[in-house]
């Protein structure tokens, strides 16, 4: 029997950390085997600011996912986000010595190495190199250059750049949690894989992923990624505003936002009031839902306007560019009532909420098709592409000997501060479904040059990070 291709994604967010284990079923859909979720401590605006707390939060999520699934996690594909991320458009070319020979993999490698020489700001590194159109001897709009003749091979690239130290800190946290890093993906790209259709990417779409600490933007047109940006605000600033505006504690502010919050103040009547228990024997506090909506509305408008100015800047860069056809909202912030209507009102564009359910198997728990899990689902999809076995099944007969990960990870679930009492997130229910059928080997079509470039660049980059972490020890 062939080994199953078990994939693991790790979404290190500002509010929560999600470890998701999955595999492709016989229909090519993603079957989720287990999920672990913990309150994210030590991450602010997508950037690690406390290594110890982040390691503990990762270990909690990994431990839960393993218990939930009966699999032991070996390696993960992790999402990279944070306000240090920026993107640039860059064109590069190579002149081939022998134009009588067809263009092959070596030529593509030479072209990638040219991009590596791009001058960066101090402390920055290239994370993603995403090829757009190729040109051969001036002939443009070539999607697949391999196998063609030509002397000058040229390509435009979307290059994503980030702070080397921030990315290495994430690598350090993962390694210290007792697992390996098998890949890195920009979080908005992972979310896009999970919620966008190929037709939308062709027509032109802006994906807005509203997380706890940041709001990520990815713009696609003609099936190609055109622009990425990270806005350093998310759902947490809305919670902070409610906390300050209503003089209540953060836990209550978060619950108010989730249960009663709306981005459209006109929806609430003046007499709609919610009562909050007072602290330490004080009188209960009464809060008007209209005022609550006004507070939320003001901050959401600010976030959406910042994102919209990024979308407009993309359209204005080149007068020949057509603006995109619509917007897709995802991430935890997309669950806010009436946010779709507000985004349509501000931007004048068709908007929908993006759910990752299109790629999930029919028997998946409904909870996982929430926009909250879009990034995690996308990261598992990325991990599946690596065709590795990122987790191994724990045999029930040998559990006592095999479950050594608690010790080798120095993991004590009861010592983690506040993780088990996270006010906002319920414990993920145990997924008791046993997978009975055999998984057929998925037949992959020959990989496109675009994917080869992405993958070869990534393999080199992940190896570079591993080498750095090994040398640092």
Buried (B, 14 or more C-beta within 10 A) or exposed (E): EEEBBBBBBBBBBBBBBBBBBBBBBEEEBBBBBBBBBBBBBBBBBBBBEBBEBBBBBBBBBBBBBBBBBBBBBBBBBBBBBBBBBBBEEBEBBBEBEEBEEEBEEEBBBBBBEBBEEBEEEEEBBBBBBBBBBBBBEEEEEBEEBBEBEBEEBBBBBBBBBBBBEBBBBBBBBBBBBBBBBBBBBBBBBBBBBBBBEEEBBBBBBBBBBBBBBBBBBBBBBBBBBBBBBBBBBBBBBBBEBBBEBBEBEBBBBBBBBBEBBBBBBEBBEEEBBBEBEEEEEEEEBEBBBBBBBBBBBBBBBBBBEBBBEBBEEBBEEEEEEEBBBBBBBBBBBBBBBBBBBBBBBBBEBBBBBBBBBBBBBEEBBEBBBBBBBBBBBBBBBBBBBBEBBBBBBBEEEEEEEBEEBBEEBEBEBEEBEEBEEBBBBEEBEEBEEEBEEEBEEEEEEEEEBBEBBBBBBBEEBBEBBBEBBEEEE
